[in-house]
């Protein structure tokens, strides 16, 4: 059976970051989650998040910026 729910550490591993950063994405309201004992993220939700924020700088989840594609920089 295919996994449809991921734990925060699993999401962190999938997006090659750390669990603390995933919690920041959740706290900023960028990554929806549900709580079933511990926080879980649906596979569909993670895919939608990645598609929605492609082309954005999420270094600071509370200050999301679009990446300028031509120059490789960040725009306000």
N, C-alpha and C positions, 0 to 999 in steps of 0.2 A: 504494500500500500504506500502510495506517495504521501510524503509529509505535507500537510496543509497548514500546520501551525509551527512557528519557530519560537524558541526562547530568545531572550535578548543576547546571550552569548553566541547562539547560533547565527543570529542576524549579524552580529559584529564580525564573526568569522566570514560570512558570505560577502559582506561589503568591505572586508579587509580593514577593519578599524577595531576599536576596543569597546567593551560594553558600556563604559562611562559615556562615550560619545553617542551611542544608541539611545541611552537614557536622556541625553540632552536633546536629541531629535524629537523624542517623545514629549519632553517637557515643553519644547518650543511649539508643539502642536503640528509638527511637520509629518510625523510618522504615527498614524493611529494605532492603537493597541487595545487589547482586551485583557482582563485579568481572570485567569483560571488557576488559582493557587498562586502562580507567579505571572508576570506580564508575558503575553504571547503576541506575536505579530503573524497575521495570516499571510500566506505565500502571495496571494492575489494583491494584498495591500502593499507588500514590499515591492512587487513588480510595478504597481501603479505609482508608488513613491519614486522609484528610480526613473520611470518614464517622465513623470511630471517635472522633476528637478534636473533632468539632463540639460547641461548647458548653464548650470548655476553653480556658484561658489557657496558651498555649505560649511565652510570652515568654522564660521560662527553661526549656528542655527538660529540665533536671534537677530541676525543681520544678513539675510540672504541677498546675494548680488548676482546679477546676470553676468556671465563671462562674455567678454567681447571676442567673438570668434575670429575676426580679422587680425587683431593684434595679440590675441592670447591673454589679454589683460582682463581686468574686472571693471565693469561699469557700475555706477551707483544706482 
